[in-house]
């Protein structure tokens, strides 16, 4: 009898509940619940509305029960953020959003005590002020009373699983995003914890993808009229789940997990902790089976999403299709931005910031919506090429195409520009890569798939890939030379 599993996939702006079934080697998915994920700003602090997110989980479970039930539950979310639990098991306050500005001044404070080289040599994580390391250092300096009340730290998927099961656990792939895990031993990096004043006892027992947090609490089973099914620890970091679903047929593959963030990398058996990798600011996060997700975090579709929000605030009515068409009509290769520049990281008037960046760097200043969109699209594609060349240099691996997975594959213009910029074929699919990976690990745990290789075979059988071939290589080569000037 086919297994049916329930996957909750939380992105930075939305979430979804998907029922997955494996039948005849093919994974089919049914979306039963979709919802927005809206942060809330209160007195200058940006929070995740975690209780509302749990409400959406309960709504998804209720709908799944009505759709015939399920055999297990898995949850994945974004990385780095967390909730603090007191000795009575109560959440002390809503988790703070990684885009909150509280950590802006924290990295130099940490580096004054523990060098960047030492931190990278242990954790192998890309330097980003949003990392858990800097969030905890902020608390130890500015809110020590909050930390003193905390008995347990739970990363976001672990926190939601705790609400469902009452069990406190720490899944390894989400822990690896924290900048606190030793990249080689997969244990907590004691020198880093000591520097930020956080005891190892704050973290609950570590578990691997495929293990269980526990079973659905009796009161929830009564509420939904269902059996106490297991809550499985999938690859709870969304990118780790997405990588499980890359439809690769060879061990050496390159991928872009395209969404609010773009995660560009490959899968390795060992971390790359070289000085070159540190200077390139690549990250070594943990994947299924203790593999290494060697990748670069790139700002991604956030810049498009936030620009659109600004235009909507100004009263414009512009869907993504409209913006893509306006970009196509605009003259190409007029100006570029560094998509990862700090001014594009936080919410606000991004079109104005894009114009300011172009003016500051002596370029043509885009005037129309279409020109701004063209600038964003081309800059993102160029950053992909820059990252692709760096990935090749750091790993020595040859790649014959790039897999693009996730919701970003719906943006066909970006897929084509990526093929053009990188001068390599793009294979796009699956769109719901993270949910597919979440479902796959639950099926592995149930004995229905044979590890990651079995999952990728099933994903390949379940996905219709779209290929994009590069064009105009000479034109893009000349444009890339101009793009590199704004990275200096």
Legacy VTK file of the C-alpha trace (Angstrom):
# vtk DataFile Version 3.0
C-alpha trace
ASCII
DATASET POLYDATA
POINTS 488 float
0.000 0.000 0.000
1.494 3.429 -0.939
2.840 5.572 1.891
1.339 9.019 2.314
3.389 11.643 4.156
2.717 15.261 5.118
5.395 17.877 4.449
5.392 21.403 5.851
7.733 23.687 3.937
8.254 27.168 5.377
9.942 29.800 3.251
10.831 33.337 4.199
7.622 34.730 2.712
5.180 31.800 2.504
4.535 28.238 3.614
2.758 25.209 2.264
1.518 21.816 3.376
1.981 19.057 0.813
0.797 15.458 0.845
3.291 13.165 -0.854
2.739 9.633 -2.128
5.247 7.165 -3.600
3.616 4.798 -6.064
5.408 2.822 -8.742
8.671 4.694 -8.182
7.006 8.067 -8.787
6.431 10.715 -6.126
3.221 12.664 -6.517
2.415 15.743 -4.444
-0.842 17.425 -3.550
-0.855 20.917 -2.091
-3.523 21.047 0.581
-2.722 24.307 2.344
-0.765 27.438 1.428
-0.310 30.561 3.525
1.760 33.709 3.778
4.582 34.093 6.277
4.534 37.709 7.363
7.031 39.074 9.880
5.798 41.620 12.410
7.693 44.747 13.470
7.073 45.868 17.055
8.921 48.830 18.591
11.705 48.532 16.046
12.269 44.767 16.298
11.298 42.406 13.473
9.768 39.136 14.711
8.491 35.919 13.182
4.840 35.335 14.065
5.556 31.802 15.225
2.209 31.165 16.918
0.420 32.024 13.717
2.746 29.654 11.850
1.820 26.891 14.284
-1.833 27.732 13.667
-1.173 27.178 9.952
0.437 23.810 10.738
-2.681 22.798 12.614
-4.841 23.957 9.697
-2.699 21.870 7.349
-2.968 18.781 9.554
-6.732 19.181 9.760
-7.027 19.381 5.966
-4.689 16.398 5.547
-6.825 14.298 7.891
-9.894 15.234 5.880
-8.006 14.232 2.701
-7.532 10.691 3.966
-4.781 10.921 6.568
-1.022 10.422 6.477
1.710 8.235 7.948
4.215 10.862 9.159
4.943 14.589 9.319
8.098 16.480 8.339
8.964 20.176 8.739
11.626 22.316 7.045
12.294 26.045 7.400
14.901 28.710 6.717
18.086 28.656 8.788
19.792 30.552 11.638
16.736 31.755 13.623
15.584 30.221 16.901
13.306 30.333 19.920
14.356 30.172 23.563
12.540 27.846 25.964
12.572 28.279 29.751
12.820 25.584 32.390
9.029 25.132 32.381
9.007 24.472 28.649
7.541 27.861 27.723
8.644 30.021 24.788
10.214 33.152 26.249
9.440 35.438 23.297
8.752 35.318 19.578
11.838 34.463 17.492
13.512 37.497 15.957
13.734 37.685 12.163
17.218 37.361 10.657
16.699 40.606 8.725
16.335 42.536 11.981
19.163 45.043 12.320
20.203 44.121 15.861
23.341 42.284 14.671
24.701 45.027 12.391
27.555 45.952 14.733
28.165 42.514 16.227
30.593 40.715 13.848
33.542 43.076 14.567
32.966 42.555 18.305
33.256 38.781 17.817
36.305 39.070 15.541
38.108 41.153 18.170
38.137 38.059 20.389
38.170 35.216 17.861
39.574 35.781 14.391
37.599 35.212 11.220
40.237 32.701 10.177
39.764 30.647 13.356
35.984 30.744 13.120
36.002 29.642 9.474
38.590 26.919 10.112
36.186 25.383 12.652
32.723 26.045 11.266
33.319 26.681 7.554
30.271 28.944 7.384
29.867 32.008 5.169
30.257 35.248 7.112
26.821 36.825 7.369
25.651 39.029 10.217
22.368 37.071 10.308
24.056 33.881 11.549
23.021 32.453 14.914
26.526 33.111 16.218
26.030 36.888 15.982
22.435 36.767 17.196
23.534 34.983 20.365
26.463 37.334 20.866
24.012 40.233 20.652
21.883 38.651 23.371
24.852 37.942 25.617
25.907 41.593 25.365
22.540 43.333 25.407
19.990 40.944 26.896
21.874 38.629 29.253
18.773 38.294 31.432
16.910 36.646 28.549
19.707 34.144 27.998
19.870 33.415 31.711
16.176 32.436 31.680
16.667 30.101 28.715
17.190 26.410 29.320
16.968 25.299 25.688
17.544 26.834 22.269
15.423 25.410 19.452
15.970 26.327 15.812
12.783 27.120 13.923
11.915 23.627 12.620
12.903 22.091 15.948
10.667 24.609 17.711
7.656 23.767 15.534
8.314 20.043 16.027
8.431 20.688 19.793
4.997 22.282 19.611
3.738 19.107 17.908
5.508 16.484 20.034
6.685 18.039 23.288
10.181 16.698 22.495
13.230 18.980 22.330
15.755 17.923 19.698
18.259 19.613 17.386
18.403 18.335 13.797
21.890 18.469 12.289
21.306 20.232 8.959
19.591 23.190 10.624
22.258 23.296 13.340
24.924 23.584 10.652
23.575 26.967 9.534
24.313 28.490 12.932
28.066 29.126 12.525
28.429 27.157 15.783
28.914 23.574 14.504
32.324 22.101 13.771
32.297 21.359 10.035
34.483 18.256 10.391
33.332 16.602 13.608
29.677 17.709 13.346
29.807 18.608 17.032
29.445 22.011 18.664
32.508 24.214 18.204
33.478 24.793 21.848
35.868 27.759 21.297
33.147 29.638 19.426
30.517 28.911 22.081
32.939 29.998 24.791
33.628 33.319 23.034
29.937 34.226 22.830
29.249 33.041 26.372
26.793 30.263 25.526
27.013 26.825 27.197
26.684 23.676 25.098
23.937 22.581 27.487
21.655 25.178 25.858
21.299 22.849 22.880
19.155 19.687 23.067
20.353 16.268 21.820
21.387 16.195 18.154
19.500 13.977 15.708
20.035 13.064 12.056
17.662 13.379 9.102
15.420 10.334 9.127
15.252 10.049 12.912
12.127 10.986 14.834
11.429 13.894 17.141
8.551 11.918 18.655
4.877 11.355 17.986
2.024 13.792 17.675
0.818 14.807 21.149
-2.340 13.071 22.439
-4.263 16.335 22.745
-3.505 17.138 19.109
-4.521 13.647 17.983
-7.810 14.143 19.814
-8.276 17.564 18.235
-7.687 16.282 14.703
-9.147 12.806 15.092
-5.980 11.089 13.925
-3.461 8.513 15.139
-0.224 9.539 16.949
1.886 9.541 13.788
5.650 10.180 14.006
7.108 13.621 13.385
10.218 12.831 11.361
13.325 14.990 11.367
13.773 15.513 7.636
16.599 17.690 6.382
14.975 20.496 8.309
16.970 23.291 6.707
15.056 24.051 3.520
18.132 24.086 1.307
19.238 20.716 2.653
15.831 19.309 1.741
16.019 20.917 -1.691
19.428 19.379 -2.408
18.029 15.898 -1.704
15.656 16.496 -4.616
18.249 17.594 -7.189
17.554 15.184 -10.104
21.244 14.444 -10.651
22.478 11.229 -12.233
26.144 11.715 -11.286
27.897 12.455 -7.950
29.337 15.724 -9.253
26.553 18.209 -9.871
26.040 21.939 -9.517
22.746 23.426 -8.391
21.008 26.703 -7.750
18.186 26.478 -5.241
16.287 29.506 -6.482
13.884 31.403 -4.267
14.023 34.414 -1.955
17.653 33.380 -1.552
19.693 31.721 -4.272
21.905 28.934 -2.950
24.547 28.016 -5.524
26.743 25.029 -4.818
27.521 21.340 -4.999
27.515 18.312 -2.708
30.800 17.049 -1.262
31.886 14.333 1.130
34.238 16.628 3.057
34.158 20.351 3.874
36.425 22.812 2.075
38.051 24.935 4.781
40.881 26.477 2.776
41.921 30.100 3.018
40.674 30.515 -0.572
37.209 29.238 0.415
37.157 31.622 3.372
38.093 34.612 1.221
35.450 33.602 -1.315
33.009 33.433 1.619
31.607 30.023 0.677
29.730 27.982 3.243
30.016 24.347 4.366
26.602 23.319 5.644
25.593 19.750 6.417
23.383 17.724 4.121
21.712 14.331 4.178
24.053 11.566 5.317
26.521 14.093 6.816
27.530 15.279 3.360
28.690 18.859 2.885
26.609 21.401 1.028
29.416 23.582 -0.287
27.638 26.677 -1.513
27.311 30.418 -1.674
24.295 32.310 -0.333
23.233 34.907 -2.920
20.495 37.471 -2.290
18.290 35.961 -5.026
14.707 36.859 -5.831
14.417 38.953 -2.657
15.556 42.019 -4.608
12.751 41.526 -7.147
10.180 40.718 -4.459
11.032 43.745 -2.335
11.185 46.078 -5.350
7.708 44.921 -6.329
6.483 45.551 -2.775
7.757 49.130 -3.041
5.922 49.694 -6.314
2.757 48.259 -4.785
3.167 50.637 -1.827
3.319 53.468 -4.360
-0.008 52.376 -5.841
1.165 50.493 -8.925
-0.567 47.301 -9.996
2.248 45.076 -11.227
2.390 41.312 -11.187
5.592 39.367 -11.732
4.602 38.636 -15.343
4.250 42.347 -16.004
7.638 43.078 -14.468
9.290 40.318 -16.501
7.790 41.690 -19.735
8.927 45.207 -18.889
12.439 43.875 -18.280
12.421 42.163 -21.676
11.467 45.440 -23.372
14.247 47.415 -21.675
17.660 47.851 -23.307
20.128 45.219 -22.039
23.546 45.657 -20.420
23.132 49.298 -19.371
23.944 48.923 -15.680
24.556 46.386 -12.914
24.410 46.063 -9.138
26.186 43.760 -6.737
23.106 41.809 -5.713
24.735 41.025 -2.337
25.605 44.591 -1.393
24.482 45.397 2.185
22.017 48.077 1.101
19.864 45.465 -0.652
19.594 43.184 2.375
16.878 44.933 4.372
13.264 45.853 3.512
12.550 49.270 2.072
12.740 51.274 -1.116
15.020 49.009 -3.146
14.396 50.740 -6.515
15.763 53.956 -5.000
18.756 52.076 -3.565
19.436 50.467 -6.958
19.489 53.885 -8.624
21.825 55.184 -5.909
24.188 52.218 -6.386
24.361 52.815 -10.144
24.992 56.532 -9.666
27.692 55.890 -7.074
29.489 53.435 -9.370
29.413 55.768 -12.379
26.910 53.790 -14.430
23.740 54.640 -16.285
21.020 55.247 -13.698
17.885 53.232 -14.556
14.757 55.358 -14.795
11.838 53.097 -15.590
10.525 50.000 -13.822
11.618 47.906 -16.778
15.167 49.271 -16.663
15.397 48.533 -12.950
14.090 45.016 -13.494
16.552 44.438 -16.351
19.349 45.625 -14.090
18.314 43.182 -11.351
17.905 40.218 -13.700
21.244 40.706 -15.448
23.076 41.375 -12.198
21.721 38.194 -10.649
22.683 36.129 -13.715
26.166 37.674 -13.702
26.571 36.926 -9.981
25.664 33.340 -10.778
28.490 33.185 -13.304
30.947 34.725 -10.844
29.917 32.144 -8.243
30.026 29.285 -10.762
33.604 30.113 -11.723
34.565 30.335 -8.049
32.897 26.993 -7.302
34.915 25.351 -10.078
38.148 26.911 -8.831
37.614 25.900 -5.195
36.533 22.313 -5.865
38.392 21.494 -9.081
35.218 19.852 -10.338
33.879 20.062 -13.892
30.151 20.526 -14.368
28.356 19.966 -17.666
25.139 21.741 -16.699
23.538 23.504 -13.751
20.402 22.209 -12.051
18.066 25.043 -11.089
15.450 23.955 -8.571
12.775 25.668 -6.511
10.148 28.287 -7.188
12.577 30.453 -9.151
12.319 28.105 -12.142
8.928 29.694 -12.859
10.878 32.812 -13.842
11.791 31.674 -17.338
13.637 34.896 -18.157
16.016 34.407 -15.242
16.620 30.771 -16.248
17.522 31.816 -19.793
19.744 34.667 -18.638
21.515 32.256 -16.270
22.274 29.896 -19.173
23.510 32.861 -21.217
25.672 34.353 -18.476
27.195 31.047 -17.342
27.507 29.752 -20.928
26.241 26.334 -19.890
22.929 24.479 -20.229
20.396 24.883 -17.432
18.131 22.010 -16.343
15.155 23.473 -14.476
13.026 21.410 -12.078
11.463 20.481 -9.754
9.677 23.678 -8.724
8.639 22.395 -5.291
12.142 21.064 -4.647
12.162 21.629 -0.894
8.823 19.910 -0.340
9.952 17.078 -2.623
13.120 16.633 -0.555
11.142 16.779 2.690
8.811 14.056 1.394
11.745 12.002 0.111
13.475 11.860 3.505
10.224 10.783 5.154
9.976 8.016 2.549
13.601 7.030 3.192
12.818 6.851 6.918
9.838 4.603 6.123
12.061 2.242 4.118
10.401 3.171 0.821
13.471 4.762 -0.815
17.124 3.752 -0.722
18.915 6.806 0.617
19.644 10.023 -1.275
20.479 8.216 -4.524
17.137 6.416 -4.419
15.395 9.704 -3.699
17.053 11.407 -6.677
16.060 8.560 -8.970
12.458 8.907 -7.804
12.569 12.688 -8.248
13.939 12.277 -11.772
11.096 9.912 -12.613
8.611 12.355 -11.097
9.797 15.603 -12.704
9.639 17.003 -16.216
12.821 19.037 -16.638
13.063 22.060 -18.917
16.366 22.809 -20.635
17.709 26.279 -21.406
20.651 26.576 -23.802
23.125 29.482 -23.775
23.137 32.052 -26.564
25.194 35.072 -27.667
28.397 34.039 -25.845
30.488 36.927 -27.226
27.968 39.548 -26.140
27.727 38.098 -22.637
31.508 37.797 -22.331
31.931 41.505 -23.010
29.106 42.361 -20.607
30.632 40.188 -17.884
33.847 42.165 -18.117
31.853 45.318 -17.383
29.993 43.639 -14.528
33.260 42.672 -12.808
34.186 46.349 -12.517
31.382 47.013 -10.015
32.627 44.167 -7.766
36.039 45.772 -7.281
LINES 1 489
488 0 1 2 3 4 5 6 7 8 9 10 11 12 13 14 15 16 17 18 19 20 21 22 23 24 25 26 27 28 29 30 31 32 33 34 35 36 37 38 39 40 41 42 43 44 45 46 47 48 49 50 51 52 53 54 55 56 57 58 59 60 61 62 63 64 65 66 67 68 69 70 71 72 73 74 75 76 77 78 79 80 81 82 83 84 85 86 87 88 89 90 91 92 93 94 95 96 97 98 99 100 101 102 103 104 105 106 107 108 109 110 111 112 113 114 115 116 117 118 119 120 121 122 123 124 125 126 127 128 129 130 131 132 133 134 135 136 137 138 139 140 141 142 143 144 145 146 147 148 149 150 151 152 153 154 155 156 157 158 159 160 161 162 163 164 165 166 167 168 169 170 171 172 173 174 175 176 177 178 179 180 181 182 183 184 185 186 187 188 189 190 191 192 193 194 195 196 197 198 199 200 201 202 203 204 205 206 207 208 209 210 211 212 213 214 215 216 217 218 219 220 221 222 223 224 225 226 227 228 229 230 231 232 233 234 235 236 237 238 239 240 241 242 243 244 245 246 247 248 249 250 251 252 253 254 255 256 257 258 259 260 261 262 263 264 265 266 267 268 269 270 271 272 273 274 275 276 277 278 279 280 281 282 283 284 285 286 287 288 289 290 291 292 293 294 295 296 297 298 299 300 301 302 303 304 305 306 307 308 309 310 311 312 313 314 315 316 317 318 319 320 321 322 323 324 325 326 327 328 329 330 331 332 333 334 335 336 337 338 339 340 341 342 343 344 345 346 347 348 349 350 351 352 353 354 355 356 357 358 359 360 361 362 363 364 365 366 367 368 369 370 371 372 373 374 375 376 377 378 379 380 381 382 383 384 385 386 387 388 389 390 391 392 393 394 395 396 397 398 399 400 401 402 403 404 405 406 407 408 409 410 411 412 413 414 415 416 417 418 419 420 421 422 423 424 425 426 427 428 429 430 431 432 433 434 435 436 437 438 439 440 441 442 443 444 445 446 447 448 449 450 451 452 453 454 455 456 457 458 459 460 461 462 463 464 465 466 467 468 469 470 471 472 473 474 475 476 477 478 479 480 481 482 483 484 485 486 487
